[in-house]
């Protein structure tokens, strides 16, 4: 069994970059009992796979859990195949569309592949909450619901807003925090993790554990990482996210696009560098000893290496330098073959190569001057080329593809 660090050392690591611990004195007591008995604490994270991709914002909590795992505690990841069909109402101004079981399970498979880029698969208990929620009868559900009042539910800011604005709130949405809280009862969680916006759900776990005669879990929240726009929280729907499974060059380029103002948060929350090293770098670019560009390149390299390894990080950095610092075409890019018989126009090429997600996006980017072929800006959406030819397509500053028409 792994030797746990002393409690004081554990607390120091736990509090680093943590937003809130509810209740800190209770956590300290749990750690002392755990250390004395050499009994790992059960550290829970519930994930509803409502979308298939994990981004750096999600990873903030997973990295904190990795700290607990490295200290010898037991991680319990609950994939919400049951709750995911309802969808977390947190931060929603309207009822979330319900997903089918098939959609949730497909997303869950992708989540499993991604979370183990951060935490150790062999030392993680992975559960689906349909194991216990799916077996509850209506009497059980009524008993859980009887422990909480409507007034308590309306303390949630999102429910408050919708109620005040006379917007729809489905009765099933009230059951979401109850079900997530019951997950903590089912797995006897000692600690539950989440972003600051998840505080209500985490506290519901404490409440239900008390109702069921268990010692309440500690609610540990982590700060929310803003997206690449530097304004709103990271979200795929807002297009300001950095996915941990995206290609290395894409991750590197996106990190390089963030503003200097949010670089410190990305260092603290998005890397595994020590607090001392992070502090040295932040102080260095703030007082002028380190150029902000160099600090950002170090940041991009660290983040790519975290998810793709140091070799891919070095390759992504060299590719970035070729394109942005030396104005060169990248040496490596996706390659595609087209037949002249299909007479592909530029819009078709952009969509088929994946440089744009739709024909309408392709036309919009062409109109805005964001598309180049062989370094020349394309102005006409109907542009075609005669075979045989080889083209270098470029969208924006980071996306390239090599096309051969024969």
C-alpha positions in Angstrom: 0.0 0.0 0.0 1.2 3.5 -0.8 2.6 5.5 2.1 0.4 8.5 2.7 2.1 11.9 3.3 1.6 13.5 6.7 -1.7 15.2 7.2 -0.2 18.7 7.2 1.5 18.0 3.8 -1.7 16.6 2.4 -3.7 19.7 3.5 -1.1 22.0 1.8 -1.5 20.1 -1.5 -5.3 20.0 -1.2 -5.7 23.7 -0.6 -3.5 24.8 -3.5 -5.7 26.5 -6.1 -8.9 25.2 -4.4 -11.9 27.5 -4.4 -13.7 26.3 -1.3 -13.6 23.4 1.2 -16.9 22.6 3.0 -16.1 22.0 5.9 -12.3 22.4 6.3 -12.3 21.3 9.9 -14.2 18.1 9.0 -11.8 17.4 6.2 -8.9 17.7 8.6 -10.6 15.2 11.0 -11.2 12.8 8.1 -7.6 13.0 7.0 -6.3 12.4 10.6 -8.5 9.3 10.9 -7.5 8.1 7.4 -3.8 8.6 8.1 -4.0 6.8 11.5 -5.9 3.8 10.1 -4.1 3.8 6.7 -7.6 3.8 5.2 -7.9 5.8 1.9 -10.7 8.3 1.7 -13.3 7.7 -1.0 -13.1 10.7 -3.4 -16.1 11.0 -5.7 -16.6 12.8 -9.0 -19.9 12.5 -10.8 -19.7 13.1 -14.6 -22.8 13.3 -16.8 -21.7 12.5 -20.4 -24.0 15.1 -22.0 -21.2 15.8 -24.6 -18.4 13.6 -25.8 -15.4 15.8 -25.3 -13.4 16.7 -22.2 -11.7 20.2 -22.3 -9.2 21.9 -20.1 -12.0 23.3 -17.9 -13.2 19.8 -17.0 -9.6 18.8 -16.5 -9.1 21.2 -13.6 -11.2 19.0 -11.2 -9.6 15.8 -12.6 -6.1 17.1 -11.9 -7.1 17.9 -8.3 -8.4 14.4 -7.9 -5.0 13.1 -9.3 -3.4 14.9 -6.4 -5.6 12.8 -4.0 -4.8 9.7 -5.9 -1.1 10.3 -5.7 -1.5 10.7 -1.9 -2.9 7.2 -1.7 -6.7 7.9 -1.6 -9.3 6.0 -3.6 -10.9 7.8 -6.6 -14.5 6.9 -7.4 -15.7 8.1 -10.8 -19.4 7.9 -11.4 -20.5 8.1 -15.0 -24.1 9.4 -14.9 -25.7 7.1 -17.5 -29.0 7.5 -15.5 -28.8 11.2 -14.5 -27.3 12.1 -17.9 -30.6 11.3 -19.5 -32.1 14.2 -17.5 -29.1 16.6 -17.8 -27.7 18.9 -15.1 -29.9 22.0 -14.9 -26.9 24.0 -13.4 -26.4 27.3 -15.2 -29.3 26.7 -17.5 -31.9 29.3 -18.4 -34.2 26.6 -19.9 -34.9 22.9 -19.6 -32.1 20.9 -21.1 -33.1 18.5 -23.9 -33.1 14.9 -22.6 -30.6 12.5 -24.2 -31.4 9.0 -25.1 -29.7 6.2 -23.2 -27.8 5.3 -26.4 -26.5 8.9 -26.7 -25.4 8.9 -23.1 -23.6 5.6 -23.3 -21.8 6.6 -26.5 -20.5 9.8 -24.8 -19.6 7.8 -21.7 -17.3 5.5 -23.7 -15.5 8.6 -25.1 -15.3 10.0 -21.6 -13.6 6.9 -20.3 -10.9 7.1 -22.9 -10.2 10.8 -22.0 -10.3 10.8 -18.2 -7.6 8.2 -18.0 -5.2 10.6 -19.8 -5.2 12.3 -16.3 -5.9 9.8 -13.6 -4.6 6.3 -13.1 -7.1 3.7 -14.5 -5.7 0.9 -12.4 -6.4 2.9 -9.2 -9.8 4.2 -10.0 -13.2 2.7 -9.3 -15.5 3.4 -12.3 -19.2 3.1 -11.7 -22.4 3.8 -13.6 -25.2 5.3 -11.4 -27.9 3.3 -13.1 -26.6 0.5 -10.9 -28.5 1.9 -8.0 -30.7 4.6 -9.3 -32.2 2.2 -11.9 -33.3 -0.2 -9.2 -35.1 2.3 -6.9 -38.9 1.8 -6.8 -41.4 4.7 -6.5 -41.6 4.4 -2.8 -37.8 4.8 -2.6 -38.0 7.9 -4.8 -40.7 9.5 -2.6 -38.6 8.9 0.4 -35.6 10.7 -1.1 -37.8 13.6 -2.3 -39.4 14.0 1.1 -36.0 15.0 2.6 -35.9 18.3 0.6 -38.4 21.2 0.3 -39.3 23.2 -2.8 -38.0 26.3 -1.0 -34.6 24.7 -0.8 -34.6 23.8 -4.4 -35.5 27.4 -5.3 -32.3 28.6 -3.5 -30.5 27.5 -6.7 -29.7 30.6 -8.8 -30.8 29.0 -12.1 -34.1 27.8 -10.6 -34.6 31.2 -8.9 -34.0 33.0 -12.2 -36.4 30.8 -14.2 -39.1 31.0 -11.5 -38.8 34.8 -11.3 -38.9 35.1 -15.1 -41.9 32.7 -15.4 -39.7 30.3 -17.4 -40.5 26.6 -17.4 -39.0 24.3 -14.7 -39.6 20.6 -15.2 -40.4 18.6 -12.1 -37.8 16.1 -13.2 -35.2 18.8 -13.0 -35.7 19.0 -9.2 -34.8 15.3 -9.1 -31.4 15.9 -10.7 -29.6 17.2 -7.5 -31.4 14.6 -5.4 -30.2 11.8 -7.6 -26.6 13.1 -7.7 -26.8 13.5 -4.0 -28.0 9.9 -3.6 -24.9 8.8 -5.6 -22.9 9.9 -2.6 -25.0 7.8 -0.3 -24.7 4.8 -2.6 -20.8 4.9 -2.8 -20.3 6.2 0.8 -18.3 9.2 -0.4 -15.9 11.0 1.9 -15.2 13.9 -0.5 -17.0 15.1 -3.6 -15.3 17.3 -6.2 -16.8 19.8 -8.6 -16.5 23.3 -10.1 -17.8 26.2 -8.1 -21.0 26.2 -10.0 -21.7 22.6 -8.7 -21.8 23.7 -5.1 -25.6 23.2 -4.7 -25.3 19.6 -6.0 -22.4 18.8 -3.8 -24.2 20.1 -0.7 -27.2 18.0 -1.5 -24.9 15.0 -1.2 -24.0 16.1 2.3 -27.7 16.6 3.1 -28.8 13.2 1.9 -25.9 11.4 3.6 -27.0 12.9 6.9 -30.6 11.8 6.2 -29.3 8.3 5.6 -27.2 8.1 8.7 -23.8 8.6 7.1 -21.1 11.0 7.9 -21.4 13.9 5.4 -18.9 14.2 2.6 -16.6 17.1 2.2 -17.6 19.4 -0.7 -14.4 20.5 -2.5 -14.9 23.0 -5.3 -12.4 24.2 -7.9 -12.3 27.5 -9.9 -13.9 27.7 -13.3 -11.3 28.2 -16.1 -12.4 30.9 -18.6 -12.2 30.0 -22.3 -9.8 31.2 -24.9 -11.9 34.4 -25.3 -10.9 35.4 -21.8 -14.5 36.2 -20.8 -16.9 33.3 -20.6 -16.3 29.9 -19.0 -14.8 27.3 -21.3 -17.5 25.6 -23.3 -17.7 23.7 -26.6 -21.0 25.4 -27.5 -19.3 28.8 -27.2 -16.3 27.7 -29.3 -13.8 28.9 -26.7 -12.6 25.5 -25.5 -9.4 23.5 -25.8 -10.2 19.8 -25.9 -7.6 17.5 -24.3 -8.0 15.0 -27.2 -7.5 17.6 -29.9 -4.4 17.3 -32.2 -1.2 18.6 -30.5 -0.8 21.5 -33.1 -4.4 22.6 -32.4 -4.0 22.7 -28.7 -0.7 24.5 -29.0 -2.1 27.1 -31.3 -5.2 27.7 -29.2 -3.1 28.2 -26.0 -0.9 30.7 -27.9 -4.1 32.6 -28.9 -5.1 33.4 -25.3 -4.5 36.9 -23.8 -1.7 37.6 -21.4 -4.2 38.5 -18.8 -5.5 35.0 -18.3 -2.2 33.2 -18.8 -1.6 32.9 -15.0 -4.9 31.0 -14.5 -4.0 28.6 -17.3 -0.6 28.0 -15.6 -2.2 27.4 -12.2 -5.2 25.4 -13.3 -4.1 23.8 -16.6 -0.6 22.4 -15.9 1.0 20.1 -13.4 4.0 22.4 -12.7 4.8 23.0 -9.1 3.4 26.1 -7.4 6.9 27.4 -7.0 7.7 27.0 -10.7 4.4 28.6 -11.7 5.0 31.5 -9.4 8.5 32.0 -10.8 7.2 32.1 -14.4 4.3 34.4 -13.6 6.5 36.8 -11.7 9.0 36.7 -14.5 6.7 37.8 -17.3 5.0 40.4 -15.1 8.2 42.1 -14.2 9.7 41.9 -17.6 12.4 39.3 -17.0 10.5 36.8 -19.3 8.9 37.8 -22.5 5.1 37.1 -22.4 5.4 35.2 -25.7 8.1 32.9 -24.3 6.0 32.3 -21.2 3.0 31.4 -23.4 5.1 29.1 -25.5 6.2 27.3 -22.3 2.6 27.1 -21.2 1.5 25.7 -24.6 4.3 23.1 -24.6 3.4 22.0 -21.0 -0.2 21.6 -21.8 0.4 19.6 -25.0 2.9 17.4 -23.3 0.4 16.6 -20.5 -2.0 15.0 -23.0 0.2 13.9 -25.9 3.7 13.6 -24.5 6.9 15.7 -24.8 7.8 14.5 -28.4 4.4 15.7 -29.8 4.7 18.9 -27.8 8.1 19.7 -29.3 6.8 18.9 -32.8 3.8 21.2 -32.3 6.1 24.0 -31.1 8.3 23.6 -34.2 5.2 23.6 -36.4 4.0 26.8 -34.7 7.3 28.5 -35.2 7.3 27.6 -38.9 3.9 29.1 -39.5 3.9 32.1 -37.2 7.4 33.1 -36.5 9.0 32.3 -39.9 5.9 32.6 -42.1 6.4 29.1 -43.5 4.0 26.4 -44.5 3.9 23.6 -41.9 5.9 20.5 -42.9 3.1 18.2 -41.7 -0.6 18.6 -42.5 -3.5 16.3 -43.5 -3.5 15.3 -47.1 -6.5 14.6 -49.4 -7.0 13.3 -52.9 -9.9 14.4 -55.2 -10.9 13.4 -58.7 -11.2 16.1 -61.3 -14.4 14.4 -62.5 -16.1 15.6 -59.3 -15.1 19.2 -60.1 -14.8 20.3 -56.5 -15.1 24.0 -55.8 -13.4 25.7 -52.8 -16.4 25.3 -50.6 -16.5 21.6 -51.2 -12.8 21.3 -50.5 -13.1 23.1 -47.2 -15.9 20.9 -46.0 -14.5 17.6 -47.2 -11.1 18.3 -45.6 -12.7 19.2 -42.3 -11.3 22.8 -42.4 -14.9 24.0 -42.0 -17.9 22.2 -40.4 -20.4 23.3 -43.0 -20.8 24.9 -46.5 -22.3 28.0 -44.9 -19.3 28.4 -42.6 -17.0 28.0 -45.6 -18.8 30.7 -47.5 -18.7 33.0 -44.5 -15.0 32.6 -44.0 -14.3 33.2 -47.7 -16.4 36.4 -47.6 -14.4 37.5 -44.5 -11.1 36.9 -46.2 -10.1 34.1 -44.0 -9.4 31.5 -46.7 -6.1 31.2 -48.6 -5.0 28.7 -51.3 -1.3 28.5 -52.0 -0.9 31.7 -49.9 -3.4 33.6 -52.1 -6.6 34.9 -50.6 -9.7 33.3 -52.1 -12.6 35.8 -52.8 -15.1 33.7 -54.8 -16.9 30.7 -53.3 -17.2 29.1 -56.7 -13.5 29.0 -57.4 -12.2 25.7 -59.0 -8.8 24.5 -60.2 -8.0 22.4 -63.2 -6.3 19.0 -62.8 -3.7 18.0 -62.2 -2.8 20.3 -59.3 -1.6 20.4 -55.7 -3.1 23.0 -53.4 -2.3 24.1 -49.8 -5.6 25.2 -48.2 -5.4 27.5 -45.2 -8.2 28.7 -42.9 -7.4 31.4 -40.4 -3.9 31.2 -38.9 -3.8 27.5 -37.7 -5.7 25.2 -40.1 -4.0 23.7 -43.1 -4.6 20.9 -45.5 -2.8 19.6 -48.6 -5.1 18.7 -51.5 -4.2 16.9 -54.8 -6.7 17.0 -57.6 -6.0 14.5 -60.4 
